[in-house]
Amino acid sequence: MNDFFSLLVEELPRVRSGLWVTLQATVLGALLAGVLAFALGLMAGSRLLLARGFSRVVVEFFRGTSLYVQLFWFYYAMPLLTGYEMEPLACGVVAFGLNFGAYGAEVVRGAVNSVPRGQYEAAIALNLSPTRRLWKVILPQAWVQMIPSFTNLLIQLLKATPLLWLLSAADLMTVVQQLRDRTGETVTAYLTLLAVYFVLAYALTMLMNLLERSAKRRLGLDTGAKSLFKSRSASTTAVGGAR
């Protein structure tokens, strides 16, 4: 154990670099996933059959195929077909974004569909344009419902980043694996990884909880044990605030 931690301190610059790669893959993958989730989720509710069909095909394909295989396809197979080779980190970001974006699209679609029909009718009665109805009335209410599911997906994305090791990316998993190989301290190495990933996941959870409380305050929802009356009045407030 002492050998592993001594080497860990000695190789601290490499460990920091590996942690930075892991954070980059998580943040950039989450941003791409978020953009795709909203685009595909809103397209799923479009009146255009082509848009709905495109959304459904993309979502089902990337949800129905393995992230492991997707990573290998982007890194090994795509260069053979296109002649363009991406860096390991870029492959990870693209694969994570597409895979988790497909799951996130279902979150967006479900949250938007769960907004009471009366909210749509009230927004129409206020003569709001379709765009203003979406951004001022529907999405603020749906967003509150999306955050818990998005938090789970974000943590899952973080826990998927060790797959970058399979592409020889210099992420945290790769660095710790190399330290394990040099010291033979398997238990210590993987316990260290468990601890680091737990801390990162907990930090992300706290940030998302803050975001959720902020979104609830904008709607006038009590962040504690809210009553049915407050829940209903918040929906009314959302429509009224869009005038």
Secondary structure, DSSP 8 states (H G I E B T S, - for coil): -HHHHHHHHHTHHHHHHHHHHHHHHHHHHHHHHHHHHHHHHHHTT-S-HHHHHHHHHHHHHHHHS-HHHHHHIIIIIHHHHHS----HHHHHHHHHHHHHHHHHHHHHHHHHHHS-HHHHHHHHHTT--HHHIIIIIIHHHHHHHHHHHHHHHHHHHHHHGGGGGGGT--SHHHHHHHHHHHH--HHHHHHHHHHHHHHHHHHHHHHHHHHHHHHHHHHT--SSS--HHHHHHHHHHHHHHT-
